[in-house]
Amino acid sequence: MTPIAALAFLLAPQAPTQPSPPSSSPAPCFTFTEEAAARGVTWVNHCGDPVKKRYLLECIGCGCALFDKDGDGDLDLYLVDACTIAPPADLAPGIDPLDVDWRPQKDGQCRLYENDGTARFTDVTEASGAGVRAFGQGVTAADYDGDDDLDLYVTCWGPNRLLQNDGTGAFTDVTRPAGVADPHWSVGAAFFDADGDDDLDLYVGNYLAMAVARDPKCWRKVDCPFFDTLAACGPKGMVAEPDSFFRNKGDGDFREASERAGIHDHEARYALGVVAFDHDLDGDIDVYVGNDSRANSLWDNDAKGRFFDIGDLSGAAVNRDGVAQASMGVACGDLDGDGLFDLAMTNFSHDDNTVYKNEGGGSFLDVTARHPFGPKAYLSLGWGTEFVDLDDDGDLDLFVANGHVYPEADAKAPELAYKQQNRVYRQERGVLHDVTDAAGQGFERLASHRGAAFGDLDGDRDIDAVVTAMNEPPSVLINHGDGSGNGGRSLLLELRQPTGMNRFAIGARVVAKVGDRLLARCVRAGGSFASMSDLRLHFGLGDATKIDHLVVFWPDGTKQEFAEVAGGRKVRLVKGGVIETIGSKP
């Protein structure tokens, strides 16, 4: 095929893929081991009482981020922490603890771990200044001030925190002068250029108005039963808080612009999962929000940073039965190889996780029934998730972190459990199959998992994962491929812009042709559940040794194209330049 013909193939609309289920589930071509302690990650999460969750605030949990804090080319780890909640220690005798104001104890602290390049981690929290002490929830990373390093935005049970990186991995809290101290209970967040002015704006998903002392103490009453067991109340019956939108003024400071952007034109909806991507390939970045117990939102961008919720019109607001689900996390990726970005939502137990196929033109179709997730998924409560190519075959697989919100779920064992198993679904010919039980020791752990982030931790070009757990250490899941030593049949692409405020090219889209297959990826800051994955783009090549044709759509709409890009390496592309290898092949 000539280069011109190849480019035409890349840019032409692709026919929808109709999956043809194989006769049996495929075996995984990857094996994961859980190596947190061996890799030096020993921190224990604080999020409310580890035994009795009296308030919904204690149940939601914390996320994590994989990002390069110091520009040395490897992924460092940021773990969000909250704290316990308790009545005052000096409570007078005879006073009922439920009649006084319970207080966060500030016994937790977010942690920063430095990677040595081989996935050996060292806790550098104290020296870095990144040790936020608050009731933390989530995190996203981006170069908001255009100085060519990645900063951190930590969402909290208000106010949130913005940590400015000095380029060496030392951070300073600049929340107030930057104008992003959102006072709400925030969980998911995403940086992206909303209005095409080359700087990064910020969308923050807010949950509900939570005043601990005034909310129902329903674990001793009968108004919030969970399978005849008393549990924490919410979110239904509580006041949802509106999401927030902050517009970057171009100098690294922000102004609150939610009203002007149209974000407050609709009712508030208990937001949790947030992802920013170009859903209709019209050149601007839109926002999808997974809401708990209410319809999800798809905010369509008019290219000027004003948004219109087309969730209902698009088909991505509710499931195939027209029912709003309790959505927690969101995965975004081109699942079926048609160049459009599909979605998957993790939901509450006794419900399916939902897969939406992007049919183009702002239309999504619930295709969950095409994928045999089975009863184990139905009874699990999903959180962090992402479409990731775990076996380097070019197909996107699906990872789901699971864990219940109520310790009381154990009373319904064996049907339910508070501590649950993460699950992984390998794609085979367009169908996602549960291969968890054959995917290695890393999937044996039972915990109440929450956030999940993905990237190449150990430098072998396959995708590893970090998953947080309630009141326990996280999991560091190392991908060993198929065990043959031939892993890394892939290309890891880092995009950079030499000037401007968006140096890491957030919002860029890349389309690769490998044989007769199309692989589409986009650079995103945010997603999963309250977590941040590697900004670099991973292309599994299967049996191929190269990408036949590659087209990069930069955030400003300009394109670069390349023929015959060799695989088996990490590469960097600076806008307007050539693709260059980073480091040497392991």
Secondary structure, DSSP 4 states (H G I P E B T S, - for coil): --HHHHHHHHHSPPPPP-----SSPPPPS--EEE-TTTTT-------S-SS---SGGGTS---EEEE-SSSSSS-EEEE-----EE--TTPPTT--GGGS--EE------EEEEE-SSS-EEE-HHHHT----S-EEEEEEE-TTSSSS-EEEEEEBSS-EEEEE-SSS-EEE-HHHHT----SBEEEEEEE-SSSSSS-EEEEEE-B---GGGS--GGGSSSSEETTEE----STTS-BPPPEEEEE-SSS-EEE-HHHHTGGGS----EEEEEEE-TT-SSS-EEEEEEBSS--EEEEE-SSS-EEE-HHHHT-SS-TTS---BEEEEEEE-SSSSSS-EEEEEE-SSS--EEEEEEETTEEEE-GGGS--HHHHHHS-EEEEEEE-SSSSSS-EEEEEE--S-GGGGGGTTT--SSEE-EEEEEETTEEEE-GGGS-GGG--EE-EEEEEEE-SSSSSS-EEEEEETTSPPEEEEE-TTSSS----EEEEEEE-SSSS-TT-TT-EEEEEETTEEEEEE--B--BTT-B--SSEEEE-TT-SEEEEEEEE-TTS-EEEEEEEE-SEEEEEETTS-EEE-S---
